[in-house]
Structures are given as C-alpha cells and as structure tokens.
Amino acid sequence: MSDVATVSTAVRSGGSRTRRVIVFIVVLLAAALSLALITGSRPPAVALDPEDPGDEGSMALVEVLRSHGVDVTVVRSAAGLPRPGTATTLVLGNPQFFGSAAAQRFRAVASGYSRVVMVMPTPPR
C-alpha cells in the first residue's frame, strides 16, 4: 500500500514540476513579447518634433503656445500647409532633412506668410 502512495506522490510532484516549468516558460515568453512590442513600436526620436513629449521633442513649446491662444497646426508635408495669412507664422523644424524638391516647395509657399522661422537642433557638446 505504501508503494502505491509513493508512486502516486512521485507522479503528482513530477506533474506539478512540469506545470511550473511550462508556466514559467509561458510567462517568460509573454514578457519578452511585451518588451518587443513596447520598444519596437516607438518610432525613432526626431529632434524638435512638435508631437514628441520626450527630451528631443518640442511638444512642451507647442502646448505653451496653445495655452497663450496661439493656433498651432502640425503639418508633415508642404502639401498640408494652411493658407498663408497676415498674422500666420510658418515654423519649419529640421530643414536640414528637406530634399531639394521639398525645400523649393517650402521656399515658394513661405513667401505668403508674415513670418518664417527655421528651427534646428544644436549639436551636443
């Protein structure tokens, strides 16, 4: 009778150990997948991006301007620019990344705005 109890206990503890290993592996895989999704889903930081709240972005500046009643529109291409107005300022961030066609388009469009500001990050010291 004690042999049956010993075999039964050994089978149960072996099954329990296997379940713990499987649960550990599943948790480890879930953690690795979560980490890959979190770190892989963020686009690389672009200096002075007005929608980036990080150290490289300028979202804080945009929010301060909005809190002072300034209408801020973020545009990602020359085709999306709003019509120029007498009190409209065009702010161009990172002009060093413009291709020649985009630079020519912005130059042609910029003449209608009351002010044009070009913002470039300074190199780290």
N, C-alpha and C positions, 0 to 999 in steps of 0.2 A: 504494500500500500504506500509506503514511503517512497518507493521508486517512482510510482506514478505521480505523486505530488512533486517530486524533484524534477521530473521531466516536464511536467506542466508548468512549473515555475520558470524553468530554463527557457521554454518556448515563449512564455509571456514576456520575460525580460529581454529576450532576443528580438521579439517583435516590437517591443517598446523602444529599444535602442535603434532599430531600423527606422521606425517612425520619427524619432528625434532627429536622426541624420537627414531624412527626407525633408522634414520641416525646416531644418537649418539651411539646407541647400536651396529650398524654395525662397526662404527669407533673404538669403544672400543674393540670389538672382533678382528678386524684386528690388532690393536696394541698389544693385548695380544698374538695373534698367531705369530706375527712378533717377539716379545720378546722371546717367547718359542723357535722359530726356531733359533734365533741368539744365545741364551745362551745354548740351548740344543745340538747344532751341533758341538760345540768345544769339542775335547777330553780333558780329564784332563791333566794338565801340567805334563810333565816328566822332572825332573831335568836334565839339560845338554843336552837336545835333540838338535841335530845339525840343525833341521829344524824348531825350535821354536824361533821366534824373541822376545819372552817375557822375563821377568826378570829371569825365571828359565832356559831358553834355552841357547844354545851356538851358535846360528846362526851367531852372530857378529864375533866370533872367526873363524868360517868356512869361512866367507866372507873375513876376513883379510888374512887368509892363501891363499885363491884363488887369492887375489889381488897381492900376492907375488909369484905367479906362481906355487903354490902347487896344485896338482891334488887331490881333495877331493871327495871321493865316500862314500855316506851314505848307510850303509848296515844294515838291520834289523835282519839278522839271519846268523849263521855260514855258511850255505849253499851258501849264496850270496857273501861271501868274494872273493875279487880278488886274483889272484895268487900272492904268495909272490915274491918279487924282492929284489935285493941287496940294493936298496935305498927306500924300502917301509916301512913305519911306520904304525903299526896297533894300533889304539886308541880305547880302549874299555871303553864305558861310562856306569856307573851304574852297575858294575859287581856284586854288592850285590843282584841284581834281577835275576841273572842267576840260572837256575836249575842245578842240578848235571850233567845231560847229556850235556847241553849246555856248562858248564864250562869245561868238559872233551874234548869236540869238539874244543873249543877255545884253550885249552892248547895244543892239538895235532897240530892244524893248526898254532898257533903262533910261533912255533919253526922255521918256514921258513922265517919269517920276520926279517929285520935287527934291528928293534926296536919295542918294545911293550910298550904302555903307557896305564895305567889304570887310569881313571878319576872318582872320586867320589865326590859328593857334601858334603860340611861340614854341620854339623847340625847348625841350627840357634842359636845364642847366646842370 
